[in-house]
Amino acid sequence: KRVSTEEYTRKNRIEKREKAPEEFSDDKKKKLKEIAEANPEKAILLDEELKELKDISVKSLANSLTRLREKPYIIVIDGTVTPSMIKSAEEVDCKVIAGRNFTTTDTKIKLISL
């Protein structure tokens, strides 16, 4: 029997994340930029309240995301965001990526340029 997404979610008590914020305040953008600058060569994974969940080497980000128990709401990268990073972030339902440069913008994730 096919079940709708809403029914499955309700039956299995899966919490849906809120939609990514349309606009980030200047204060939040500034905080994300500070986090990025303080962690070169690292990808910082944050929850919705901007609390750090984990930091990962940028080189291993794409492989590491799927193995995490806690899924990030925001990923902050002090560098270039590649298509493989974006694809991995989509797979774990990340809502926002903040980075210096983006090699592609073809994604449903909100991208913030630092």
ChimeraX commands (.cxc) that place a marker at each C-alpha (Angstrom):
marker #1 position 0.00,0.00,0.00 radius 0.5
marker #1 position 1.31,3.44,-0.89 radius 0.5
marker #1 position 1.37,6.00,1.88 radius 0.5
marker #1 position 1.58,9.77,1.49 radius 0.5
marker #1 position 4.63,11.55,2.83 radius 0.5
marker #1 position 2.51,13.37,5.43 radius 0.5
marker #1 position 0.98,10.12,6.68 radius 0.5
marker #1 position 4.36,8.38,6.85 radius 0.5
marker #1 position 5.83,11.35,8.70 radius 0.5
marker #1 position 2.96,11.41,11.17 radius 0.5
marker #1 position 3.01,7.61,11.76 radius 0.5
marker #1 position 6.76,7.51,12.27 radius 0.5
marker #1 position 6.92,10.77,14.20 radius 0.5
marker #1 position 9.50,12.25,11.93 radius 0.5
marker #1 position 10.01,15.91,12.58 radius 0.5
marker #1 position 10.09,18.02,9.47 radius 0.5
marker #1 position 12.61,20.81,9.39 radius 0.5
marker #1 position 11.41,24.29,8.78 radius 0.5
marker #1 position 12.05,25.75,5.38 radius 0.5
marker #1 position 15.38,27.52,5.09 radius 0.5
marker #1 position 15.13,31.20,5.97 radius 0.5
marker #1 position 14.67,33.37,2.90 radius 0.5
marker #1 position 17.05,36.03,4.15 radius 0.5
marker #1 position 19.77,35.95,6.76 radius 0.5
marker #1 position 20.23,39.05,8.86 radius 0.5
marker #1 position 23.51,40.92,8.55 radius 0.5
marker #1 position 24.40,39.78,12.08 radius 0.5
marker #1 position 23.99,36.11,11.14 radius 0.5
marker #1 position 25.99,36.57,7.93 radius 0.5
marker #1 position 28.73,38.30,9.90 radius 0.5
marker #1 position 28.81,35.44,12.41 radius 0.5
marker #1 position 29.01,32.86,9.60 radius 0.5
marker #1 position 31.87,34.81,8.01 radius 0.5
marker #1 position 33.74,34.92,11.34 radius 0.5
marker #1 position 33.27,31.17,11.76 radius 0.5
marker #1 position 34.63,30.57,8.26 radius 0.5
marker #1 position 37.65,32.84,8.72 radius 0.5
marker #1 position 38.51,31.22,12.06 radius 0.5
marker #1 position 38.53,27.75,10.46 radius 0.5
marker #1 position 40.51,27.74,7.22 radius 0.5
marker #1 position 40.55,24.42,5.31 radius 0.5
marker #1 position 37.60,23.24,7.44 radius 0.5
marker #1 position 33.89,22.79,6.86 radius 0.5
marker #1 position 31.93,23.74,9.97 radius 0.5
marker #1 position 28.58,22.02,10.44 radius 0.5
marker #1 position 25.99,24.03,12.38 radius 0.5
marker #1 position 22.47,23.46,13.67 radius 0.5
marker #1 position 19.58,25.92,13.29 radius 0.5
marker #1 position 20.76,28.00,16.29 radius 0.5
marker #1 position 24.28,28.32,14.76 radius 0.5
marker #1 position 25.74,25.92,17.33 radius 0.5
marker #1 position 28.65,23.89,16.03 radius 0.5
marker #1 position 27.90,20.20,15.52 radius 0.5
marker #1 position 31.27,19.23,14.03 radius 0.5
marker #1 position 34.19,20.46,11.98 radius 0.5
marker #1 position 35.46,18.40,9.07 radius 0.5
marker #1 position 38.32,18.78,6.62 radius 0.5
marker #1 position 36.98,20.37,3.43 radius 0.5
marker #1 position 38.62,17.56,1.41 radius 0.5
marker #1 position 36.66,14.85,3.21 radius 0.5
marker #1 position 33.35,16.75,3.50 radius 0.5
marker #1 position 31.51,14.99,0.67 radius 0.5
marker #1 position 32.32,11.53,2.08 radius 0.5
marker #1 position 31.80,12.41,5.75 radius 0.5
marker #1 position 28.34,14.00,5.58 radius 0.5
marker #1 position 26.44,10.77,5.02 radius 0.5
marker #1 position 28.08,9.08,8.01 radius 0.5
marker #1 position 27.06,11.71,10.57 radius 0.5
marker #1 position 24.40,11.00,13.16 radius 0.5
marker #1 position 23.34,14.64,13.50 radius 0.5
marker #1 position 22.51,16.23,10.18 radius 0.5
marker #1 position 23.63,19.86,9.71 radius 0.5
marker #1 position 21.26,22.72,8.97 radius 0.5
marker #1 position 24.09,25.02,7.81 radius 0.5
marker #1 position 27.52,24.20,6.37 radius 0.5
marker #1 position 30.14,26.98,6.48 radius 0.5
marker #1 position 33.18,26.71,4.20 radius 0.5
marker #1 position 36.03,29.21,3.95 radius 0.5
marker #1 position 36.70,28.45,0.32 radius 0.5
marker #1 position 35.11,27.19,-2.86 radius 0.5
marker #1 position 31.98,25.06,-2.69 radius 0.5
marker #1 position 32.05,22.31,-5.32 radius 0.5
marker #1 position 29.18,20.39,-6.95 radius 0.5
marker #1 position 30.09,17.22,-5.00 radius 0.5
marker #1 position 29.83,19.13,-1.72 radius 0.5
marker #1 position 26.43,20.50,-2.72 radius 0.5
marker #1 position 25.19,17.07,-3.80 radius 0.5
marker #1 position 26.28,15.52,-0.48 radius 0.5
marker #1 position 24.62,18.37,1.45 radius 0.5
marker #1 position 21.37,17.80,-0.47 radius 0.5
marker #1 position 21.47,14.09,0.41 radius 0.5
marker #1 position 21.54,14.88,4.15 radius 0.5
marker #1 position 18.84,17.56,3.82 radius 0.5
marker #1 position 21.11,20.51,4.65 radius 0.5
marker #1 position 19.24,23.81,4.16 radius 0.5
marker #1 position 22.02,26.42,3.85 radius 0.5
marker #1 position 25.62,26.49,2.61 radius 0.5
marker #1 position 27.81,29.54,3.26 radius 0.5
marker #1 position 31.04,29.82,1.32 radius 0.5
marker #1 position 33.43,32.17,-0.46 radius 0.5
marker #1 position 32.84,30.92,-4.01 radius 0.5
marker #1 position 30.43,28.51,-5.67 radius 0.5
marker #1 position 31.33,26.55,-8.81 radius 0.5
marker #1 position 27.62,25.87,-9.37 radius 0.5
marker #1 position 24.38,27.33,-8.09 radius 0.5
marker #1 position 22.11,24.56,-9.39 radius 0.5
marker #1 position 20.59,23.46,-6.09 radius 0.5
marker #1 position 17.55,23.78,-3.85 radius 0.5
marker #1 position 19.84,24.65,-0.91 radius 0.5
marker #1 position 20.11,28.33,0.03 radius 0.5
marker #1 position 23.61,29.55,-0.86 radius 0.5
marker #1 position 25.17,32.46,1.01 radius 0.5
marker #1 position 28.29,34.14,-0.30 radius 0.5
marker #1 position 30.69,35.29,2.43 radius 0.5
marker link #1:1,2 radius 0.2
marker link #1:2,3 radius 0.2
marker link #1:3,4 radius 0.2
marker link #1:4,5 radius 0.2
marker link #1:5,6 radius 0.2
marker link #1:6,7 radius 0.2
marker link #1:7,8 radius 0.2
marker link #1:8,9 radius 0.2
marker link #1:9,10 radius 0.2
marker link #1:10,11 radius 0.2
marker link #1:11,12 radius 0.2
marker link #1:12,13 radius 0.2
marker link #1:13,14 radius 0.2
marker link #1:14,15 radius 0.2
marker link #1:15,16 radius 0.2
marker link #1:16,17 radius 0.2
marker link #1:17,18 radius 0.2
marker link #1:18,19 radius 0.2
marker link #1:19,20 radius 0.2
marker link #1:20,21 radius 0.2
marker link #1:21,22 radius 0.2
marker link #1:22,23 radius 0.2
marker link #1:23,24 radius 0.2
marker link #1:24,25 radius 0.2
marker link #1:25,26 radius 0.2
marker link #1:26,27 radius 0.2
marker link #1:27,28 radius 0.2
marker link #1:28,29 radius 0.2
marker link #1:29,30 radius 0.2
marker link #1:30,31 radius 0.2
marker link #1:31,32 radius 0.2
marker link #1:32,33 radius 0.2
marker link #1:33,34 radius 0.2
marker link #1:34,35 radius 0.2
marker link #1:35,36 radius 0.2
marker link #1:36,37 radius 0.2
marker link #1:37,38 radius 0.2
marker link #1:38,39 radius 0.2
marker link #1:39,40 radius 0.2
marker link #1:40,41 radius 0.2
marker link #1:41,42 radius 0.2
marker link #1:42,43 radius 0.2
marker link #1:43,44 radius 0.2
marker link #1:44,45 radius 0.2
marker link #1:45,46 radius 0.2
marker link #1:46,47 radius 0.2
marker link #1:47,48 radius 0.2
marker link #1:48,49 radius 0.2
marker link #1:49,50 radius 0.2
marker link #1:50,51 radius 0.2
marker link #1:51,52 radius 0.2
marker link #1:52,53 radius 0.2
marker link #1:53,54 radius 0.2
marker link #1:54,55 radius 0.2
marker link #1:55,56 radius 0.2
marker link #1:56,57 radius 0.2
marker link #1:57,58 radius 0.2
marker link #1:58,59 radius 0.2
marker link #1:59,60 radius 0.2
marker link #1:60,61 radius 0.2
marker link #1:61,62 radius 0.2
marker link #1:62,63 radius 0.2
marker link #1:63,64 radius 0.2
marker link #1:64,65 radius 0.2
marker link #1:65,66 radius 0.2
marker link #1:66,67 radius 0.2
marker link #1:67,68 radius 0.2
marker link #1:68,69 radius 0.2
marker link #1:69,70 radius 0.2
marker link #1:70,71 radius 0.2
marker link #1:71,72 radius 0.2
marker link #1:72,73 radius 0.2
marker link #1:73,74 radius 0.2
marker link #1:74,75 radius 0.2
marker link #1:75,76 radius 0.2
marker link #1:76,77 radius 0.2
marker link #1:77,78 radius 0.2
marker link #1:78,79 radius 0.2
marker link #1:79,80 radius 0.2
marker link #1:80,81 radius 0.2
marker link #1:81,82 radius 0.2
marker link #1:82,83 radius 0.2
marker link #1:83,84 radius 0.2
marker link #1:84,85 radius 0.2
marker link #1:85,86 radius 0.2
marker link #1:86,87 radius 0.2
marker link #1:87,88 radius 0.2
marker link #1:88,89 radius 0.2
marker link #1:89,90 radius 0.2
marker link #1:90,91 radius 0.2
marker link #1:91,92 radius 0.2
marker link #1:92,93 radius 0.2
marker link #1:93,94 radius 0.2
marker link #1:94,95 radius 0.2
marker link #1:95,96 radius 0.2
marker link #1:96,97 radius 0.2
marker link #1:97,98 radius 0.2
marker link #1:98,99 radius 0.2
marker link #1:99,100 radius 0.2
marker link #1:100,101 radius 0.2
marker link #1:101,102 radius 0.2
marker link #1:102,103 radius 0.2
marker link #1:103,104 radius 0.2
marker link #1:104,105 radius 0.2
marker link #1:105,106 radius 0.2
marker link #1:106,107 radius 0.2
marker link #1:107,108 radius 0.2
marker link #1:108,109 radius 0.2
marker link #1:109,110 radius 0.2
marker link #1:110,111 radius 0.2
marker link #1:111,112 radius 0.2
marker link #1:112,113 radius 0.2
marker link #1:113,114 radius 0.2
view
